[in-house]
C-alpha cells in the first residue's frame, strides 16, 4: 500500500490556529506510523483559513483533529478495498 502523504503548513498563522496539534496527533498514533508520510511546508497559501493540510495533494483548510482523523480513515479504508 502506498503511504498517504500529509503536508502540514508550519507558517505562523497555521501554527497559531493549531497545525502543531494536528501533526502531533498523527505522530503519536502508532498504528499510522507505516501508513503515512509527514512533511512540513512553510506556507500552503491559505493563511486566513488555517490550519491548512495537504493530503495526497489535496488542500484542506480549517482542519481539526476530528476532520483529519476522518479523512485519513476514509483513505485507508479505500486503499484496503482496492
C-alpha positions as CSV (number, residue, x, y, z in Angstrom):
1,X,0.0,0.0,0.0
2,X,1.3,3.4,-0.9
3,X,1.7,5.8,2.0
4,X,-0.7,8.7,2.5
5,X,1.2,11.9,2.0
6,X,0.3,14.6,4.6
7,X,1.9,18.1,4.4
8,X,1.4,20.5,7.3
9,X,1.7,24.2,7.0
10,X,4.2,25.5,9.5
11,X,3.6,29.2,8.8
12,X,2.8,31.5,11.7
13,X,-0.9,31.7,11.1
14,X,-1.5,28.0,10.8
15,X,0.7,27.3,13.8
16,X,-1.3,29.6,15.9
17,X,-4.5,28.0,14.6
18,X,-3.5,24.5,15.7
19,X,-1.3,22.9,13.0
20,X,1.2,21.6,15.6
21,X,-1.6,19.7,17.4
22,X,-2.7,18.1,14.1
23,X,0.8,17.0,13.4
24,X,1.3,15.6,16.9
25,X,-2.0,13.7,16.7
26,X,-0.7,11.8,13.7
27,X,2.9,11.4,15.0
28,X,1.6,9.9,18.3
29,X,-0.8,7.5,16.5
30,X,1.5,4.4,16.3
31,X,-1.0,2.5,14.1
32,X,-0.4,5.0,11.3
33,X,3.4,5.1,11.5
34,X,3.9,2.9,8.5
35,X,0.9,4.2,6.6
36,X,1.5,8.0,6.4
37,X,4.4,10.2,5.2
38,X,4.6,13.5,7.1
39,X,6.3,16.7,5.8
40,X,6.2,20.4,6.6
41,X,5.7,23.3,4.3
42,X,6.3,26.9,5.1
43,X,3.1,28.0,3.5
44,X,0.2,26.4,1.7
45,X,-1.3,29.7,0.5
46,X,-4.5,29.9,2.5
47,X,-3.3,31.7,5.7
48,X,-6.7,33.1,6.6
49,X,-8.3,29.6,6.5
50,X,-5.8,27.7,8.6
51,X,-4.7,25.4,9.8
52,X,-4.1,24.0,6.3
53,X,-3.1,20.5,5.4
54,X,-2.5,18.8,2.1
55,X,-3.3,15.2,1.9
56,X,-2.2,13.4,-1.2
57,X,-2.0,16.7,-3.0
58,X,-5.5,18.0,-2.0
59,X,-5.6,21.1,0.2
60,X,-7.9,21.0,3.3
61,X,-8.5,24.2,5.3
62,X,-9.9,24.9,8.7
63,X,-8.6,21.4,9.7
64,X,-9.4,19.9,13.0
65,X,-8.2,16.7,14.6
66,X,-11.6,15.1,14.1
67,X,-11.7,16.0,10.4
68,X,-8.1,14.9,9.9
69,X,-8.8,11.5,11.5
70,X,-11.9,11.0,9.3
71,X,-10.0,11.8,6.1
72,X,-7.1,9.5,6.9
73,X,-9.5,6.7,8.0
74,X,-11.5,7.1,4.8
75,X,-8.3,7.0,2.6
76,X,-7.1,3.9,4.4
77,X,-10.5,2.2,4.0
78,X,-10.5,2.9,0.3
79,X,-6.9,1.6,0.0
80,X,-7.8,-1.7,1.8
81,X,-10.7,-2.2,-0.6
82,X,-8.6,-1.9,-3.7
